[in-house]
Amino acid sequence: MTAKEERIVGILGGMGPDATVDLMRRIIRLTPALDDADHIRCIVDNNPKVPSRINAIIEGHGEDPGPCMAEMARRLQSWGADFLAIACNTAHYYYENVQHAVDIPVINLVDLVTDHLVKNYSDRKDIGILASPAVKMTGLYAKRFATSGLNDIWPDREHHERLLEVIKSIKRGDTGSGVIQDYRSVCQHLVDKGADLVIIACTELSALSADLPIKTVDAAQVLAGEIVAVAKKNKSLSVDCGQAS
């Protein structure tokens, strides 16, 4: 397939930087390629200056990230992107800001992961979620699950605070044994609460290599696969709903 026959993806990144690089690595690994030219073109705005989603959502006093993300989207479209992806689960709270800023499709990661679960894990209904507390507060997955017959299972307050510290540690570059042990303990807690599968719904956690005590579906991996499929025109993408078909 020539460059003209492929679509170009624009990635809203920097939330955080390592997670964005991890997503790009996944895209490269999932792309069937024999040479450089076989890989897809990615236009990436790895922008760590996007206002903090934690400050805006959890603490309630931070700058609204929406306008910044909308401007990133417009810029990526002007640079030649045919469709967009947001390399952060929490940032999907501002999905509408992004989609309304452009007239090209934007992949909706929450919809994508939910559809992936329904299609590939129809026998599993009790789904644990490993994500920032902001994802729980906004109901991003809970609202989508409610329409798909899935039950969202979250860590209790103590374990969710521990998970947030894990996420913050990864952002600081700390992926040591203590961080991994805390991460594993949160996963085991979700097993104890009845989860029969968990979503890694934080791209920071996606960048952490750890042997976990439960079957996982990594949102970053699902997103990377979708980006490759859409870029290679194995899937179409609607501007209206942001979902592939």
C-alpha positions, 0 to 999 in steps of 0.5 A: 500500500502506497502512502497515498492509499493510507490514512495519516493519524494525528496523535494528541500526546504528552499526557504523559510523554512516556505513555505517548512513546509507548503507544507509538511503539505499540503501533510500530509493533502491530504494523505488518512491515518489511521496510520503513515504508510499510509503516504508517505515518504518525503526526504526534503532538507530544505536548506535556503542557496540556493542563493537568487533568487531575487538577481540573477533575479531581481537585476542581481548581485546575485550568480546563484542558479542553481548549488546549486539546482542541487547539492541538486537534486543529493543528494536527488536522492542519498538518495533514492528519486524516483522523485523530487519537487521544493517547490518554484515557482520562483526557477522553472527558474532553473528547467532545472538545476535540471532535467539535474542533475538527472535521476529521474523525476522532477515535473514541477510546472508551467506546472502542475498548467497550466494544472490544470487550463485548466482541471478544470477552462476551462471557465476562461481565464483571470488569475491573478498571485500573485508571486514575480516580478522575476516570471514575469521577467522570463516569467515562467507562461506567456510562458506556458499560451501562449500555453494554451489559457490563459491570464496572468494578473499581478499587476501594478508596484506599487502593485507588489512592495507592493506584494514583500514587503508582501513576504519579510514580510512573510519571516521575520515572519511577518503575521500581519494585515497590511501584510494581508491588503496589500495582499488583496489590491493587490488581489482586484487590480487584480479583478479591472484589469479583473482577474476572478481567481488568482493563488497563485504562491508564496509558501510564500503567500501560507503559509499566511492565508487570506480571499481574494476577488477572487477565487484562485488556490494555486500552493502549494496545486496543487503541494501537491496533485500531490506529493501524487498522484505520490507517491501512484502510482495513476499517472506516471511521465516522466523523459523527460517532468517532467509532470504526466500522 
